[in-house]
Amino acid sequence: MGLALLAGCQTPVTIDRPVRVEVPVPVACISSLPARPATTDDQTLKSMNDYAAVLTMRRDTLVLRAHVETLEALIAPCMTP
């Protein structure tokens, strides 16, 4: 058995050449963001009557939803599968 162990040291050592390994590097995939839409401030809403304030808040909600959909469309390609 001792002879078999010594024989293991006699085998030639082969050295493989370096292998190129591709490493993913995170990069920003969004160059710019769309401008945030203008919304009505609280002071202006307080000065309006109830009907006008509700209509204005509803308009702001629709505008902000559209903005969120735009942002989600920009971010979707950046998500890793």
N, C-alpha and C positions, 0 to 999 in steps of 0.2 A: 504494500500500500504506500509506503514511503517513497518508493520509486515512481509511482504514478503521480504523486504530488510534485516531485521534482521535474517530471516531464512536462507538467503544465507551465513551468517557467520557461521552457525552451521554445514555446510557440512564438512565431514572429508577431510583432505588434503592428497592426495596420492603422495608419492615421488617415482618416477621411479628410477630404478637402472641406473648407468651410461651406456651409449651405446658406443661401440667402433666405431669410425669413421675412415675410411681409407683416408688418405690425400696423394695425389701424391706428391712425392718429386723429383724435377729434378736432374738427375744425368748425368754425361758425358757418352755418348753412344759410343764414339770413343776413343779407347785407344791410337792410334798413327796414324799419317798421313804418306802417302807415301812421299818419298823424291821428291823434286822438280826436274824435269828433267833439264839437262844442256842445255843451249841455247847459241847461238853465240853472243858475245858482239858487241857493235857498232864499236869499233876500228877495230876489225877483219873484219866486214862487209865493212868498208870504204876502207880497203886495198885490197879487192877482186874486180875483174872485175864485170861488171853488171850481166852477165849471172850466174856466180858463186854465187853472192850475192842473186839474185832472187831464185835460187835453194835452197840455205841455209835458206833463210827466209821462203820458202814454207815448208821445212823439219821441221823447228822450229814450224811453225803453226800447222802442223799435230801432232807433239809430244805434244804440249801444249793442243790441243783439246783432245787427248787421256788421258792426265793427268786430265783435267777437267771432263771427263766422269768417270774416276776412283773416283774422289772426290765426284761427284754427287751420285755415287753408294754407297759410304760410308755414305753419309749424309741422303740419302732417308729413311732408317729405323728410323732415329731419328726424322723425321717430325711427328707432331701430326696430326691424321686424321681429 
